[in-house]
Amino acid sequence: MRALISSSELLEDNWVTLNDSQAIDKSNNLVVSLGRLQQQWDQLSDLSFGLGVLLEPTDAVEAVLPFLDRLSIIVLQFKVFSDGRAFSQARLLRDRYDYCGAIRAVGDVLCDQLWFMRRSGISQFELAEGEDLELAFSAFSEISFTYQTELKQPCVG
C-alpha cells in the first residue's frame, strides 16, 4: 500500500476512486474521471459525501471550472517522473482559479519532487511504491531559499 502524506503528517485515505464502469456509491467520498464528471453531473451533484475528480496530464484544467465549487479534491496524475504537466495544472488551480480544496498527487510521486509539488499548490502526496517515508517528510524542508515569487497558500491542508 502506498503512503499518503501531507507535508507534515501521514494521512488516512477516505476517498474511493471509481473507474468509469463502476456504479456510483452514494455512501462514500468519490473521485471520478473528468469524462464521468461531465457526463453524469446530475447524478454526482447530489452526493451527500465529498466529490472529487481525477485529471489526466492531457486534461485541460478549464474543463473542471463549472464544477470547481463542488469539488472537495482534485487528483493529479503523475504518469512518469519526467512529465511536469500536473505541476502546471496545480498552479493554475491555485493561482488563476483560486481553488481552495485539496489537490493530491498520485502516480510516479518521488521524494525528489515533493518540495516542488507543494510549492506548485499540491497539498497531498500518494508516494510511489518504494519511496521512503522519513525521506519524504524531510524533503519539504530541503530547500530554504527560492528566487521565484511565492504561490498563494492553499486554503486547506
C-alpha positions, 0 to 999 in steps of 0.5 A: 500500500502506498503512503499518503502524506501531507507535508507534515503528517501521514494521512488516512485515505477516505476517498474511493476512486471509481473507474468509469464502469463502476456504479456510483456509491452514494455512501462514500467520498468519490473521485471520478474521471473528468469524462464521468464528471461531465457526463453524469453531473446530475447524478454526482451533484447530489452526493451527500459525501465529498466529490472529487475528480481525477485529471489526466496530464492531457486534461485541460484544467478549464474543463473542471471550472463549472464544477470547481465549487463542488469539488472537495479534491482534485487528483493529479496524475503523475504518469512518469517522473519526467512529465511536469504537466500536473505541476502546471495544472496545480498552479493554475488551480491555485493561482488563476482559479483560486481553488481552495480544496485539496489537490493530491498527487498520485502516480510516479510521486518521488521524494525528489519532487515533493518540495516542488509539488507543494510549492506548485499548490499540491497539498497531498502526496500518494508516494510511489511504491518504494519511496521512503517515508522519513525521506519524504517528510524531510524533503519539504524542508530541503530547500530554504531559499527560492528566487521565484515569487511565492504561490498563494497558500492553499486554503486547506491542508 
